[in-house]
Amino acid sequence: MAQLRYVADWEQLPPGEWLDNDENGTHWYLDVEGNYWQSTDDGYQIWVDEEEATTPTVTESSNQYDQDDGEELDDEDGEDEPLGPVPLLGAGTGMLGIGLAFLVIVWTFFITMPTAKLNIELQSSESTSLGGEMSVIFLDGLELYQTLNMATLIVAVIMIGVGIMTMIKRAPWWAASASNLALVSLLLIASLVAFSSEKKSFDACDPLEFYCFEFEQPSLFLIDAVYPAIFSMGIFLIIFNNTMKAWANFDPNEEPEPELDVQIFSKDAPPLGGFAALIGLVASLAVLAFTQVFTLPETQENLDRSNDLGFTEISEMFETILLYNQLAVGLSALVAIVSLLTLIKKVPWWVLPASYIPLVTILFMTVSKSDSTGLSSFEQHAFYTGTGSIIATMIISASAFHTLANHEWEELEGYDDFGETNHYDFNEDEEEILEWRAKVKTAVMGLVVLMTGIGGFVLQQYAFGETDGPTFDIRDASGALGDGSSDELVVLDMLDKTNSYSEETIKIFIQINGGEELECKWKYSGVCTFEYLEVFDDRRLTAQESILISEGTSDLCSGIAEQSCKITANVIHENSEEDENMQVTVETVDLGSYTFEAV
């Protein structure tokens, strides 16, 4: 209700008291609210000072202008306002992504790509290639594999950028999971491409030209890219869980944290703690001792042997490896010194993590160079020292992040200007939204875990599903069955290209029409006999070589018309070994049972 400012007579005045008249004869009245009333020709009105009379007008105009201006600003802000919740991930998630990307870059650049490049060079050379269709299939797969490895490096670099943006609260909430998923997908595709090319190449092996069982068997765990893929999948589950948790628990009413004057490379930045310094010291001394005691002497021995044999190219390779190992010794000593200085608070926080970068680089350069020796990465000393150094670097980096995150930084002036990143508009009830998001998060995470399990099962079936195929195939022998003995019954063709069996270790048993099991003799007369149809005269049974099973001294299958003879052949591999105590152990492997109905 508007305030009363004029009355026609004194009886309408609010409660109060009369004051003395002034020199002009004007009546004055003071009400209980502290307002002064003065008499006029036609009644009474509230007295207002002339200077104060103009101030409300200006203030009112000013307020009206501010209100209009604020409405315009609100309209402008409304255009840029996000449509939905945009939560921000923690800096720890960004750092986890950076660590993963760094590990993938090191592994791919120094292990995966050099190994693939070496295999491409070997298959391109006429003297070392497999030859024929095997080399074509293998080479095509390796070239695609190398292309995917290059794409992996690009995505890993992008992931580092996304991790940095996540740490400084400038990346969308979904960016870390998306970049990690892209990295995992590329690594898995690259692993499957490499495995598939090896598998197809091995399947194309012709036993008439090669001893296929002597080739290295295709295995997914022999693919270099599969190891960072497995590690990345584990990290992806963690990052994706953090992403869904931040989205599900997002509170639109929570005040954003003020921006701080974080100058991590200034003199005010805190030094590292003793834990990180001790990790750096122990890890660097371990690399120094292992390289000095084991790696250098072995490399020098290989170099001397190559020089004695006159292998100039191999000698130059070992000279380079020796130089790399000597550099690793010097760099590990430098890291040890930096660790001691860190322990006594004499160097900034970033010096120790930075000192590990050249050490890790030179160690994996040694691994890359050593691939030319024919040894895999897992058979080289530098691989283990390099991997240990990477783990130490990640622990030290995590300690550095923890130190910087818990440091009390000075606040910037005007830090209350947060911008519009965390301004949201919700029309629904906040509790209902949070409950709905929690249910969605639970469902999505359950689906991701389920799909991970299904994907792992499918991958296992793809990688190992065909290893249980039959060892032999059975077919009819040439010639008709007669009423007498010595008829040729069936032929067993060996299909397995992964093994070779000695002719003395094969035992064959047959059953005729489901009757009693009979043992066939090799080279000797018996109820039934068998002989090898050798393609190569090496006394070894390999793929595309055959066994002919015939009747012996008995008439097992009659040649009577309209009568069939169902033959079931059981093949066993029996190998005897004698230990140092002259104890004989017999290893028996069932190679399958095969049935054919001869007419």
Buried (B, 14 or more C-beta within 10 A) or exposed (E): EEEEEEBEEEEEBEEBEEEEEEEEEEBBBEBEEEBBBBBEEEBBBBEEEEEEEEEEEEEEEEEEEEEEEEEEEEEEEEEEEEEEBBBBBBBBBBBBBBBBBBBBBBBBBBBBBBBBBBBBEBBEEEEEBBEEBBBBBBBBBBBBBBEBBEBBBEBBEBBBBBBBBBBEBEBBBBBBBBBBBBBBBBBBBBBBBBBBBBBBBBBBBBBEEBBBBEBEBBBBEBBBBBBBBBBBBEBBBBBBBBBBBBBBEBEBEEEEEEBEEBEBEEEEBBBBBEEBBEBBBBBBBBBBEBBBEEBBEEBEEBBEEBBEEEEEEBBEBBBBBBBBBBBBBEBBBBBBEBBBBBBEEEBBBBBBBEBBBBBBBBBBBBBBBBBBBEEBBEEBBBBBBBBBBBEBBBBBBBBBBBBBBEBEBEEEEEEEEEEEEBBBEEEEEEEEBBEEBBEEBEEBBEEBEEEBEEEEEEBEEBBEEEEEEEBBBBEBBEEEBEEEBBBBBBBBBBEBBBBBBEBEBBBBBBBBEEEEEBEBBBEEEBBBBBBBEBEEEEEBBBBBBBBBBBBBEBBBBEBEEEEEBBBBBBBBBEEEEEEEEEEEEEEEEEBBBBEBEBE
